[in-house]
Each structure stands twice: as C-alpha cells, then as structure tokens.
Amino acid sequence: MGINKDLTAASSTPLVLAILAEGDSYGYAILQRVRELSGGSMEWTDGMLYPVLHRLERLGHVESRWKNVENGRRRKYYRITRRGREQLAEDRRQWQAVDATLRNIWGALSVALPGWSADQGPAQAERA
C-alpha cells in the first residue's frame, strides 16, 4: 500500500524533522529511514526530499555542513536547530489532533453504519 501524494507532502516536514531529531543525517540516509519507518509504504525520491530540506534550511529549522567521508568524497549533513525542534513539537501537536479526530469519526462510523469497521473500513467489512 502506497501513501498518496497529498499525505506524503503533508507529512514530509514532521518526518524529516523527527529523523533529524534522532541525530545528524544526510539525504540518502533520510530516504532509507523514511522507508524503514513506513515499512516500505513511503518511497521518497531525491526530487521530493531535497526541496523539503532546502525549505527547512531557509526557515532556520535545519542547518547543513559538508563532511569528508570514506574515499575522500564529501557528503552534506543536516541537523535540526532549536527552531526546528520547536516546529517539530508544534507539528506533533497538530498531527495528534488530526489523528484523534479521524479516530473519533471512524469510531462513530462503526457505531452508526452497520458493516463499517474502524480498522477495516467499508470495503473490508462487506467482504467479512
């Protein structure tokens, strides 16, 4: 199951900030971490990630630095700033409110609509 583009875009800022809150990281490692955290359901590309990182950097939520790595190559590392941690806390509050609202409506639907399951939705419930 893939995640649609709207949800992917909406969740990109808190995901990147949360990953960087774990520790400094670079683009490819962030892409791998998103894939890992989502169980493979979110497959980000460079073209999706780097605009997010650049926007967060312009906003002062992340900082970057170049670092020499094995075989003399350079890699750009990103780290979350104090301002970024504040934004992450706000994003978390907002996502928790959205999650609670959806759980409430899905719970209400399971009571109001015969055959609706909060876990499965109507299509799964019809097959059960």
N, C-alpha and C positions, 0 to 999 in steps of 0.2 A: 504494500500500500504506500503510494507516494503522497506527500503533503502538497496541497495545491499552492500555486504561486503567491496568492494573497496571504495565506497563513505563513508561508516561508518568509516573505518580505516583512510581515508584521513582527515576526519573532526574531529576526536577524540581529537587531541591536541588543536585546537582552541576552541572547545566546552568546554573541561574541564577547560582551562584557563579562558574562559569567565565566566563560572559558578563560579569559584573561585574569579574572579574579583568582583562578586556581594557580596562576603563575604566568610569567612572560612566555610568549609563543610567537611562531611565525606562520605565514599563510597556509602552507601545506599541512602543518600540524593542526591548525584550527579546522581545516576541512576534514581531516581524519577524525578529530574529536567530535565534530557535529555528527558525522556518520556513525561513530561509536555510540554516542549518547542517544541517537534516534533509532538505534537498532537497524540502521540502513535505510530507514524510510525518508531521510532527508539527504539528498545528494547535491551538495552545493558545488558550484564551479568557481574558478578564479574570477570569472567575469561577474559573479554575484558577490563574492566576498570582498574583493579589493575596494570597490566603491563604498561599501559599508565601513571598512577600516579607514579609508581616507576621510569620509564624513565624520567619523568619530574622532579622528585626529584634529580636523578643523574645529570641532566643537570643544576640544580640550579634554575629551573623555579618555583618550589613549595617547601615548607617546610612542615614538619609534626610534630605533637606533640600528645601525648596521653593525654586524658582528662577523668576524672571520671564523669560519668553521673548517672542518676537515678538508683536506686537499686545497687549501688556500682560497676557497670560494667565500663569498660574502652572502650573508642572509640578513634580511630585515626582520628584527624582532619588535613586537609590540607589547606594551604593558599598560595596564589600567591606571588611571590617575585618581586622585581623591575625588575630583569632579565626576569621573566615570563611576566610581563606587556609589556616589550619591544618586546618579542616574540609574544605576542598576537597582538600588533599593526602591526607587520610585517605580521603575518598570515592574519589579516583583510585586509591589502592592497592586498595581493596575492589572497584571495578569492574574493574580489571585482573585481579584474582584470579578473578572471575566469568567474565570474557571468556576467560581461559586455560583454565578448567575446561570451559566449553562447547566451545571449540575442540578440547580433548583428547577429549571424549566424542564429538563429531561426527567427528573423525578416526578414532577407534576404530570407530565405526559403519560408516564407509566401508570398513574392512578386514573387519569381522565380517559385514556384511549385503550380499550381492550386490545391486547396483542402487541402493545408497544412495550419495549424493554429499554430501560435507561442504558443498559450495557450494549444491547444489540441493535436498537433502532427498529423501525417498522419492517424492513425487508427481511431481516433475520427472524423476527418474531413470526412473520407469516409462514416461514418455512418450518418453524419448530412445531 
